[in-house]
Amino acid sequence: LEQVTVNRTSRGTKMNDTSSRSHCVATLKLTVLEGGAVRTSRLQFFDLMGSERFVGQNAAHDTSQSSKATASGWEGIFSNFSLMALYSCIELAAANRRKKNAPPDKSMVGMLLTKLLAGSLQGSALTGMITCVSQSPRNGDEAYSSLRYGTTMSKLLNKAKPQPALPIENQLKAAQRKHTEAAAVVARGVMGKYQAQRQAQVSAYRHTVDVLEGLLAA
């Protein structure tokens, strides 16, 4: 977790000298061998970048120039857009849960942030949210928006249940197959950022294979 925060980009703005310029996620996996089966649980920590204003007395950036003129401005635009998309997805997911015989919820797709959060906001996950607000009267609008966001999050009441334990041999074969497939794609090469994504998949599948082989050997 410490390494995640060390690598996170920060930049000074008019509102914060050490403002986080991205969302941050750390994922921990716990794999337990129960007889001949494996149970895997996932623990995710999310620190979301705050929304930013571009006009008014609480503007986070220089209002004499375009918000698109600086890297910090673009980071603020991304933050606002991604948080707005997440808010819309959460409202839709909460509304779908109130319907009888609702179809499978696919509202958590579209943006990387919502895809990353999908496993924590749907199904059998236990999710908690801490909302940070300012006590200063001048930040009243921002505090209200943050509390409204938290209220919407509280509508997602998941039914927690333990993950199933699956046969370790089947899990190992599946992980080995996925590792081989991902490594073959990396060897061929893909465009731009997707190469780094595939390389990360190779590392993740290799780690899973190592863990399962270690459990079998224990």
C-alpha positions as protocol buffer text, in pm:
chain_id: "A"
residue {
  index: 1
  type: LEU
  ca { x: 0 y: 0 z: 0 }
}
residue {
  index: 2
  type: GLU
  ca { x: 287 y: 237 z: 76 }
}
residue {
  index: 3
  type: GLN
  ca { x: 435 y: 184 z: -270 }
}
residue {
  index: 4
  type: VAL
  ca { x: 101 y: 275 z: -428 }
}
residue {
  index: 5
  type: THR
  ca { x: 90 y: 613 z: -256 }
}
residue {
  index: 6
  type: VAL
  ca { x: 458 y: 682 z: -329 }
}
residue {
  index: 7
  type: ASN
  ca { x: 399 y: 640 z: -703 }
}
residue {
  index: 8
  type: ARG
  ca { x: 85 y: 854 z: -703 }
}
residue {
  index: 9
  type: THR
  ca { x: 108 y: 1187 z: -883 }
}
residue {
  index: 10
  type: SER
  ca { x: 45 y: 1503 z: -681 }
}
residue {
  index: 11
  type: ARG
  ca { x: 49 y: 1865 z: -791 }
}
residue {
  index: 12
  type: GLY
  ca { x: -20 y: 2200 z: -631 }
}
residue {
  index: 13
  type: THR
  ca { x: -341 y: 2389 z: -713 }
}
residue {
  index: 14
  type: LYS
  ca { x: -498 y: 2708 z: -580 }
}
residue {
  index: 15
  type: MET
  ca { x: -691 y: 2498 z: -327 }
}
residue {
  index: 16
  type: ASN
  ca { x: -429 y: 2242 z: -222 }
}
residue {
  index: 17
  type: ASP
  ca { x: -48 y: 2246 z: -232 }
}
residue {
  index: 18
  type: THR
  ca { x: -26 y: 1865 z: -253 }
}
residue {
  index: 19
  type: SER
  ca { x: -341 y: 1778 z: -447 }
}
residue {
  index: 20
  type: SER
  ca { x: -379 y: 1419 z: -567 }
}
residue {
  index: 21
  type: ARG
  ca { x: -402 y: 1422 z: -945 }
}
residue {
  index: 22
  type: SER
  ca { x: -549 y: 1079 z: -999 }
}
residue {
  index: 23
  type: HIS
  ca { x: -769 y: 814 z: -845 }
}
residue {
  index: 24
  type: CYS
  ca { x: -574 y: 553 z: -650 }
}
residue {
  index: 25
  type: VAL
  ca { x: -654 y: 183 z: -611 }
}
residue {
  index: 26
  type: ALA
  ca { x: -474 y: -97 z: -426 }
}
residue {
  index: 27
  type: THR
  ca { x: -598 y: -457 z: -450 }
}
residue {
  index: 28
  type: LEU
  ca { x: -501 y: -737 z: -211 }
}
residue {
  index: 29
  type: LYS
  ca { x: -593 y: -1101 z: -273 }
}
residue {
  index: 30
  type: LEU
  ca { x: -616 y: -1370 z: -4 }
}
residue {
  index: 31
  type: THR
  ca { x: -603 y: -1730 z: -127 }
}
residue {
  index: 32
  type: VAL
  ca { x: -682 y: -2011 z: 118 }
}
residue {
  index: 33
  type: LEU
  ca { x: -657 y: -2386 z: 59 }
}
residue {
  index: 34
  type: GLU
  ca { x: -946 y: -2581 z: 210 }
}
residue {
  index: 35
  type: GLY
  ca { x: -896 y: -2951 z: 150 }
}
residue {
  index: 36
  type: GLY
  ca { x: -867 y: -2982 z: -228 }
}
residue {
  index: 37
  type: ALA
  ca { x: -1038 y: -2650 z: -298 }
}
residue {
  index: 38
  type: VAL
  ca { x: -924 y: -2290 z: -308 }
}
residue {
  index: 39
  type: ARG
  ca { x: -1116 y: -1988 z: -180 }
}
residue {
  index: 40
  type: THR
  ca { x: -1001 y: -1646 z: -301 }
}
residue {
  index: 41
  type: SER
  ca { x: -1112 y: -1316 z: -148 }
}
residue {
  index: 42
  type: ARG
  ca { x: -1024 y: -968 z: -268 }
}
residue {
  index: 43
  type: LEU
  ca { x: -974 y: -654 z: -62 }
}
residue {
  index: 44
  type: GLN
  ca { x: -974 y: -324 z: -251 }
}
residue {
  index: 45
  type: PHE
  ca { x: -881 y: 22 z: -126 }
}
residue {
  index: 46
  type: PHE
  ca { x: -993 y: 321 z: -333 }
}
residue {
  index: 47
  type: ASP
  ca { x: -889 y: 681 z: -276 }
}
residue {
  index: 48
  type: LEU
  ca { x: -1085 y: 891 z: -521 }
}
residue {
  index: 49
  type: MET
  ca { x: -950 y: 1224 z: -643 }
}
residue {
  index: 50
  type: GLY
  ca { x: -1184 y: 1504 z: -539 }
}
residue {
  index: 51
  type: SER
  ca { x: -1397 y: 1701 z: -781 }
}
residue {
  index: 52
  type: GLU
  ca { x: -1269 y: 2048 z: -874 }
}
residue {
  index: 53
  type: ARG
  ca { x: -1419 y: 2385 z: -962 }
}
residue {
  index: 54
  type: PHE
  ca { x: -1291 y: 2594 z: -1251 }
}
residue {
  index: 55
  type: VAL
  ca { x: -1482 y: 2917 z: -1180 }
}
residue {
  index: 56
  type: GLY
  ca { x: -1569 y: 3123 z: -872 }
}
residue {
  index: 57
  type: GLN
  ca { x: -1383 y: 3190 z: -548 }
}
residue {
  index: 58
  type: ASN
  ca { x: -1316 y: 2819 z: -493 }
}
residue {
  index: 59
  type: ALA
  ca { x: -1164 y: 2761 z: -836 }
}
residue {
  index: 60
  type: ALA
  ca { x: -873 y: 2519 z: -810 }
}
residue {
  index: 61
  type: HIS
  ca { x: -695 y: 2661 z: -1114 }
}
residue {
  index: 62
  type: ASP
  ca { x: -597 y: 2992 z: -1272 }
}
residue {
  index: 63
  type: THR
  ca { x: -921 y: 3139 z: -1408 }
}
residue {
  index: 64
  type: SER
  ca { x: -732 y: 3377 z: -1641 }
}
residue {
  index: 65
  type: GLN
  ca { x: -659 y: 3091 z: -1880 }
}
residue {
  index: 66
  type: SER
  ca { x: -837 y: 2789 z: -2020 }
}
residue {
  index: 67
  type: SER
  ca { x: -870 y: 2488 z: -1793 }
}
residue {
  index: 68
  type: LYS
  ca { x: -725 y: 2288 z: -2082 }
}
residue {
  index: 69
  type: ALA
  ca { x: -403 y: 2493 z: -2087 }
}
residue {
  index: 70
  type: THR
  ca { x: -230 y: 2295 z: -1810 }
}
residue {
  index: 71
  type: ALA
  ca { x: -180 y: 1931 z: -1713 }
}
residue {
  index: 72
  type: SER
  ca { x: -339 y: 2007 z: -1376 }
}
residue {
  index: 73
  type: GLY
  ca { x: -647 y: 2144 z: -1550 }
}
residue {
  index: 74
  type: TRP
  ca { x: -686 y: 1832 z: -1763 }
}
residue {
  index: 75
  type: GLU
  ca { x: -649 y: 1617 z: -1452 }
}
residue {
  index: 76
  type: GLY
  ca { x: -932 y: 1811 z: -1289 }
}
residue {
  index: 77
  type: ILE
  ca { x: -1151 y: 1764 z: -1596 }
}
residue {
  index: 78
  type: PHE
  ca { x: -1087 y: 1389 z: -1589 }
}
residue {
  index: 79
  type: SER
  ca { x: -1169 y: 1374 z: -1217 }
}
residue {
  index: 80
  type: ASN
  ca { x: -1499 y: 1559 z: -1257 }
}
residue {
  index: 81
  type: PHE
  ca { x: -1602 y: 1352 z: -1560 }
}
residue {
  index: 82
  type: SER
  ca { x: -1517 y: 1016 z: -1404 }
}
residue {
  index: 83
  type: LEU
  ca { x: -1687 y: 1101 z: -1072 }
}
residue {
  index: 84
  type: MET
  ca { x: -1999 y: 1218 z: -1258 }
}
residue {
  index: 85
  type: ALA
  ca { x: -2007 y: 890 z: -1454 }
}
residue {
  index: 86
  type: LEU
  ca { x: -1964 y: 689 z: -1133 }
}
residue {
  index: 87
  type: TYR
  ca { x: -2243 y: 884 z: -962 }
}
residue {
  index: 88
  type: SER
  ca { x: -2480 y: 812 z: -1254 }
}
residue {
  index: 89
  type: CYS
  ca { x: -2389 y: 442 z: -1248 }
}
residue {
  index: 90
  type: ILE
  ca { x: -2451 y: 415 z: -873 }
}
residue {
  index: 91
  type: GLU
  ca { x: -2792 y: 584 z: -902 }
}
residue {
  index: 92
  type: LEU
  ca { x: -2889 y: 346 z: -1183 }
}
residue {
  index: 93
  type: ALA
  ca { x: -2766 y: 40 z: -994 }
}
residue {
  index: 94
  type: ALA
  ca { x: -2961 y: 144 z: -681 }
}
residue {
  index: 95
  type: ALA
  ca { x: -3277 y: 199 z: -886 }
}
residue {
  index: 96
  type: ASN
  ca { x: -3245 y: -142 z: -1056 }
}
residue {
  index: 97
  type: ARG
  ca { x: -3223 y: -317 z: -719 }
}
residue {
  index: 98
  type: ARG
  ca { x: -3564 y: -185 z: -621 }
}
residue {
  index: 99
  type: LYS
  ca { x: -3723 y: -353 z: -922 }
}
residue {
  index: 100
  type: LYS
  ca { x: -3861 y: -705 z: -905 }
}
residue {
  index: 101
  type: ASN
  ca { x: -3700 y: -952 z: -1145 }
}
residue {
  index: 102
  type: ALA
  ca { x: -3457 y: -686 z: -1262 }
}
residue {
  index: 103
  type: PRO
  ca { x: -3219 y: -792 z: -1542 }
}
residue {
  index: 104
  type: PRO
  ca { x: -2846 y: -829 z: -1463 }
}
residue {
  index: 105
  type: ASP
  ca { x: -2704 y: -489 z: -1378 }
}
residue {
  index: 106
  type: LYS
  ca { x: -2455 y: -367 z: -1639 }
}
residue {
  index: 107
  type: SER
  ca { x: -2440 y: -6 z: -1526 }
}
residue {
  index: 108
  type: MET
  ca { x: -2079 y: -32 z: -1402 }
}
residue {
  index: 109
  type: VAL
  ca { x: -1927 y: -43 z: -1749 }
}
residue {
  index: 110
  type: GLY
  ca { x: -1804 y: 228 z: -1981 }
}
residue {
  index: 111
  type: MET
  ca { x: -1518 y: 394 z: -1792 }
}
residue {
  index: 112
  type: LEU
  ca { x: -1209 y: 246 z: -1629 }
}
residue {
  index: 113
  type: LEU
  ca { x: -1303 y: 381 z: -1285 }
}
residue {
  index: 114
  type: THR
  ca { x: -1650 y: 223 z: -1290 }
}
residue {
  index: 115
  type: LYS
  ca { x: -1506 y: -105 z: -1416 }
}
residue {
  index: 116
  type: LEU
  ca { x: -1253 y: -111 z: -1132 }
}
residue {
  index: 117
  type: LEU
  ca { x: -1522 y: -33 z: -874 }
}
residue {
  index: 118
  type: ALA
  ca { x: -1780 y: -275 z: -1014 }
}
residue {
  index: 119
  type: GLY
  ca { x: -1670 y: -567 z: -798 }
}
residue {
  index: 120
  type: SER
  ca { x: -1689 y: -354 z: -483 }
}
residue {
  index: 121
  type: LEU
  ca { x: -2030 y: -201 z: -555 }
}
residue {
  index: 122
  type: GLN
  ca { x: -2230 y: -499 z: -678 }
}
residue {
  index: 123
  type: GLY
  ca { x: -2300 y: -858 z: -586 }
}
residue {
  index: 124
  type: SER
  ca { x: -2176 y: -998 z: -256 }
}
residue {
  index: 125
  type: ALA
  ca { x: -1912 y: -737 z: -168 }
}
residue {
  index: 126
  type: LEU
  ca { x: -1902 y: -552 z: 164 }
}
residue {
  index: 127
  type: THR
  ca { x: -1830 y: -187 z: 84 }
}
residue {
  index: 128
  type: GLY
  ca { x: -1766 y: 113 z: 307 }
}
residue {
  index: 129
  type: MET
  ca { x: -1711 y: 476 z: 209 }
}
residue {
  index: 130
  type: ILE
  ca { x: -1550 y: 760 z: 404 }
}
residue {
  index: 131
  type: THR
  ca { x: -1651 y: 1108 z: 286 }
}
residue {
  index: 132
  type: CYS
  ca { x: -1416 y: 1396 z: 370 }
}
residue {
  index: 133
  type: VAL
  ca { x: -1572 y: 1743 z: 394 }
}
residue {
  index: 134
  type: SER
  ca { x: -1451 y: 2088 z: 495 }
}
residue {
  index: 135
  type: GLN
  ca { x: -1596 y: 2275 z: 793 }
}
residue {
  index: 136
  type: SER
  ca { x: -1529 y: 2613 z: 634 }
}
residue {
  index: 137
  type: PRO
  ca { x: -1847 y: 2804 z: 535 }
}
residue {
  index: 138
  type: ARG
  ca { x: -1690 y: 2902 z: 201 }
}
residue {
  index: 139
  type: ASN
  ca { x: -1678 y: 2532 z: 110 }
}
residue {
  index: 140
  type: GLY
  ca { x: -2044 y: 2471 z: 185 }
}
residue {
  index: 141
  type: ASP
  ca { x: -2138 y: 2386 z: -175 }
}
residue {
  index: 142
  type: GLU
  ca { x: -1856 y: 2136 z: -204 }
}
residue {
  index: 143
  type: ALA
  ca { x: -1942 y: 1979 z: 131 }
}
residue {
  index: 144
  type: TYR
  ca { x: -2307 y: 1944 z: 27 }
}
residue {
  index: 145
  type: SER
  ca { x: -2209 y: 1775 z: -300 }
}
residue {
  index: 146
  type: SER
  ca { x: -1981 y: 1533 z: -116 }
}
residue {
  index: 147
  type: LEU
  ca { x: -2253 y: 1440 z: 134 }
}
residue {
  index: 148
  type: ARG
  ca { x: -2501 y: 1391 z: -148 }
}
residue {
  index: 149
  type: TYR
  ca { x: -2252 y: 1158 z: -313 }
}
residue {
  index: 150
  type: GLY
  ca { x: -2217 y: 960 z: 8 }
}
residue {
  index: 151
  type: THR
  ca { x: -2594 y: 938 z: 51 }
}
residue {
  index: 152
  type: THR
  ca { x: -2629 y: 788 z: -296 }
}
residue {
  index: 153
  type: MET
  ca { x: -2355 y: 536 z: -220 }
}
residue {
  index: 154
  type: SER
  ca { x: -2543 y: 426 z: 92 }
}
residue {
  index: 155
  type: LYS
  ca { x: -2832 y: 308 z: -126 }
}
residue {
  index: 156
  type: LEU
  ca { x: -2622 y: 18 z: -256 }
}
residue {
  index: 157
  type: LEU
  ca { x: -2705 y: -246 z: 3 }
}
residue {
  index: 158
  type: ASN
  ca { x: -2529 y: -565 z: -105 }
}
residue {
  index: 159
  type: LYS
  ca { x: -2604 y: -910 z: 33 }
}
residue {
  index: 160
  type: ALA
  ca { x: -2267 y: -1028 z: 160 }
}
residue {
  index: 161
  type: LYS
  ca { x: -2174 y: -1395 z: 126 }
}
residue {
  index: 162
  type: PRO
  ca { x: -1843 y: -1586 z: 122 }
}
residue {
  index: 163
  type: GLN
  ca { x: -1679 y: -1668 z: -209 }
}
residue {
  index: 164
  type: PRO
  ca { x: -1713 y: -2032 z: -322 }
}
residue {
  index: 165
  type: ALA
  ca { x: -1422 y: -2273 z: -280 }
}
residue {
  index: 166
  type: LEU
  ca { x: -1325 y: -2422 z: -618 }
}
residue {
  index: 167
  type: PRO
  ca { x: -1109 y: -2728 z: -701 }
}
residue {
  index: 168
  type: ILE
  ca { x: -744 y: -2619 z: -698 }
}
residue {
  index: 169
  type: GLU
  ca { x: -646 y: -2832 z: -999 }
}
residue {
  index: 170
  type: ASN
  ca { x: -907 y: -2663 z: -1217 }
}
residue {
  index: 171
  type: GLN
  ca { x: -804 y: -2320 z: -1094 }
}
residue {
  index: 172
  type: LEU
  ca { x: -437 y: -2391 z: -1166 }
}
residue {
  index: 173
  type: LYS
  ca { x: -508 y: -2516 z: -1519 }
}
residue {
  index: 174
  type: ALA
  ca { x: -722 y: -2208 z: -1593 }
}
residue {
  index: 175
  type: ALA
  ca { x: -452 y: -1972 z: -1462 }
}
residue {
  index: 176
  type: GLN
  ca { x: -182 y: -2149 z: -1665 }
}
residue {
  index: 177
  type: ARG
  ca { x: -394 y: -2127 z: -1979 }
}
residue {
  index: 178
  type: LYS
  ca { x: -465 y: -1756 z: -1930 }
}
residue {
  index: 179
  type: HIS
  ca { x: -97 y: -1688 z: -1864 }
}
residue {
  index: 180
  type: THR
  ca { x: 4 y: -1864 z: -2185 }
}
residue {
  index: 181
  type: GLU
  ca { x: -259 y: -1678 z: -2388 }
}
residue {
  index: 182
  type: ALA
  ca { x: -164 y: -1338 z: -2245 }
}
residue {
  index: 183
  type: ALA
  ca { x: 209 y: -1404 z: -2296 }
}
residue {
  index: 184
  type: ALA
  ca { x: 143 y: -1492 z: -2660 }
}
residue {
  index: 185
  type: VAL
  ca { x: -38 y: -1161 z: -2712 }
}
residue {
  index: 186
  type: VAL
  ca { x: 250 y: -969 z: -2553 }
}
residue {
  index: 187
  type: ALA
  ca { x: 498 y: -1152 z: -2776 }
}
residue {
  index: 188
  type: ARG
  ca { x: 304 y: -1041 z: -3086 }
}
residue {
  index: 189
  type: GLY
  ca { x: 271 y: -686 z: -2954 }
}
residue {
  index: 190
  type: VAL
  ca { x: -36 y: -463 z: -2935 }
}
residue {
  index: 191
  type: MET
  ca { x: -93 y: -92 z: -2985 }
}
residue {
  index: 192
  type: GLY
  ca { x: 14 y: 173 z: -2734 }
}
residue {
  index: 193
  type: LYS
  ca { x: -115 y: 152 z: -2378 }
}
residue {
  index: 194
  type: TYR
  ca { x: -268 y: -190 z: -2439 }
}
residue {
  index: 195
  type: GLN
  ca { x: 78 y: -347 z: -2448 }
}
residue {
  index: 196
  type: ALA
  ca { x: 139 y: -235 z: -2089 }
}
residue {
  index: 197
  type: GLN
  ca { x: -206 y: -368 z: -1994 }
}
residue {
  index: 198
  type: ARG
  ca { x: -126 y: -707 z: -2144 }
}
residue {
  index: 199
  type: GLN
  ca { x: 211 y: -715 z: -1971 }
}
residue {
  index: 200
  type: ALA
  ca { x: 35 y: -649 z: -1640 }
}
residue {
  index: 201
  type: GLN
  ca { x: -201 y: -939 z: -1714 }
}
residue {
  index: 202
  type: VAL
  ca { x: 94 y: -1171 z: -1775 }
}
residue {
  index: 203
  type: SER
  ca { x: 244 y: -1073 z: -1438 }
}
residue {
  index: 204
  type: ALA
  ca { x: -92 y: -1120 z: -1261 }
}
residue {
  index: 205
  type: TYR
  ca { x: -154 y: -1466 z: -1412 }
}
residue {
  index: 206
  type: ARG
  ca { x: 205 y: -1568 z: -1337 }
}
residue {
  index: 207
  type: HIS
  ca { x: 156 y: -1465 z: -975 }
}
residue {
  index: 208
  type: THR
  ca { x: -168 y: -1666 z: -953 }
}
residue {
  index: 209
  type: VAL
  ca { x: 5 y: -1972 z: -1096 }
}
residue {
  index: 210
  type: ASP
  ca { x: 290 y: -1935 z: -845 }
}
residue {
  index: 211
  type: VAL
  ca { x: 47 y: -1906 z: -552 }
}
residue {
  index: 212
  type: LEU
  ca { x: -157 y: -2210 z: -654 }
}
residue {
  index: 213
  type: GLU
  ca { x: 153 y: -2420 z: -721 }
}
residue {
  index: 214
  type: GLY
  ca { x: 288 y: -2318 z: -382 }
}
residue {
  index: 215
  type: LEU
  ca { x: -34 y: -2427 z: -211 }
}
residue {
  index: 216
  type: LEU
  ca { x: -24 y: -2763 z: -387 }
}
residue {
  index: 217
  type: ALA
  ca { x: 334 y: -2818 z: -283 }
}
residue {
  index: 218
  type: ALA
  ca { x: 272 y: -2722 z: 80 }
}
